Amino acid sequence: MDTTNIVIFIILAFSLGAIMILNRDRIPARLRRGMALIAAAFILFAFYLIVYTFINLGSS
């Protein structure tokens, strides 16, 4: 299984989360909650992909 796309998504999801934390004062109030929810959903999905990849590591 080619995990290149999974690794790229994981890096981008954690980067988005870091950017949201570091720049929370500069983001307009209207966008802050929605972007934080989207970033949290991406990070949760990235954790799921990490666990799924480790579980299926030897099955291919």
VOZA-623183 format. One record per residue (C-alpha): residue in one letter; x, y, z. Coordinates in nm, 3 decimals, decimal comma, padded with zeros to 5 digits. Example, Ala and Ser with C-alpha at 12.3 -4.5 7.8 and 13.67 -1.06 7.14 Angstrom:
% residues 2
<zado aa="a" X="01,230" Y="-00,450" Z="00,780"/>
<zado aa="s" X="01,367" Y="-00,106" Z="00,714"/>
***
This chain:
% residues 60
<zado aa="m" X="00,000" Y="00,000" Z="00,000"/>
<zado aa="d" X="00,135" Y="00,341" Z="-00,100"/>
<zado aa="t" X="00,109" Y="00,565" Z="00,205"/>
<zado aa="t" X="00,246" Y="00,882" Z="00,047"/>
<zado aa="n" X="-00,093" Y="01,053" Z="00,034"/>
<zado aa="i" X="-00,166" Y="00,955" Z="00,394"/>
<zado aa="v" X="00,164" Y="01,099" Z="00,516"/>
<zado aa="i" X="00,106" Y="01,423" Z="00,325"/>
<zado aa="f" X="-00,244" Y="01,457" Z="00,473"/>
<zado aa="i" X="-00,115" Y="01,393" Z="00,826"/>
<zado aa="i" X="00,156" Y="01,656" Z="00,790"/>
<zado aa="l" X="-00,089" Y="01,909" Z="00,648"/>
<zado aa="a" X="-00,352" Y="01,842" Z="00,916"/>
<zado aa="f" X="-00,105" Y="01,895" Z="01,199"/>
<zado aa="s" X="00,036" Y="02,203" Z="01,024"/>
<zado aa="l" X="-00,313" Y="02,351" Z="00,996"/>
<zado aa="g" X="-00,367" Y="02,289" Z="01,366"/>
<zado aa="a" X="-00,038" Y="02,458" Z="01,453"/>
<zado aa="i" X="-00,119" Y="02,756" Z="01,233"/>
<zado aa="m" X="-00,461" Y="02,789" Z="01,395"/>
<zado aa="i" X="-00,303" Y="02,789" Z="01,742"/>
<zado aa="l" X="-00,021" Y="03,028" Z="01,657"/>
<zado aa="n" X="-00,235" Y="03,279" Z="01,464"/>
<zado aa="r" X="-00,556" Y="03,270" Z="01,666"/>
<zado aa="d" X="-00,539" Y="03,643" Z="01,738"/>
<zado aa="r" X="-00,516" Y="03,740" Z="01,371"/>
<zado aa="i" X="-00,808" Y="03,526" Z="01,249"/>
<zado aa="p" X="-01,141" Y="03,713" Z="01,236"/>
<zado aa="a" X="-01,395" Y="03,608" Z="01,499"/>
<zado aa="r" X="-01,648" Y="03,495" Z="01,236"/>
<zado aa="l" X="-01,404" Y="03,243" Z="01,088"/>
<zado aa="r" X="-01,228" Y="03,130" Z="01,404"/>
<zado aa="r" X="-01,482" Y="02,875" Z="01,530"/>
<zado aa="g" X="-01,548" Y="02,713" Z="01,192"/>
<zado aa="m" X="-01,181" Y="02,687" Z="01,103"/>
<zado aa="a" X="-01,101" Y="02,544" Z="01,447"/>
<zado aa="l" X="-01,370" Y="02,277" Z="01,407"/>
<zado aa="i" X="-01,243" Y="02,186" Z="01,061"/>
<zado aa="a" X="-00,882" Y="02,169" Z="01,188"/>
<zado aa="a" X="-00,990" Y="01,950" Z="01,481"/>
<zado aa="a" X="-01,180" Y="01,716" Z="01,246"/>
<zado aa="f" X="-00,875" Y="01,690" Z="01,017"/>
<zado aa="i" X="-00,648" Y="01,613" Z="01,314"/>
<zado aa="l" X="-00,886" Y="01,346" Z="01,446"/>
<zado aa="f" X="-00,900" Y="01,187" Z="01,100"/>
<zado aa="a" X="-00,520" Y="01,201" Z="01,081"/>
<zado aa="f" X="-00,497" Y="01,012" Z="01,413"/>
<zado aa="y" X="-00,742" Y="00,756" Z="01,274"/>
<zado aa="l" X="-00,527" Y="00,714" Z="00,964"/>
<zado aa="i" X="-00,215" Y="00,667" Z="01,178"/>
<zado aa="v" X="-00,381" Y="00,392" Z="01,383"/>
<zado aa="y" X="-00,534" Y="00,230" Z="01,074"/>
<zado aa="t" X="-00,197" Y="00,226" Z="00,899"/>
<zado aa="f" X="-00,025" Y="00,067" Z="01,199"/>
<zado aa="i" X="-00,296" Y="-00,199" Z="01,227"/>
<zado aa="n" X="-00,270" Y="-00,292" Z="00,859"/>
<zado aa="l" X="00,108" Y="-00,261" Z="00,842"/>
<zado aa="g" X="00,185" Y="-00,628" Z="00,790"/>
<zado aa="s" X="-00,122" Y="-00,734" Z="00,595"/>
<zado aa="s" X="-00,010" Y="-00,620" Z="00,250"/>
***
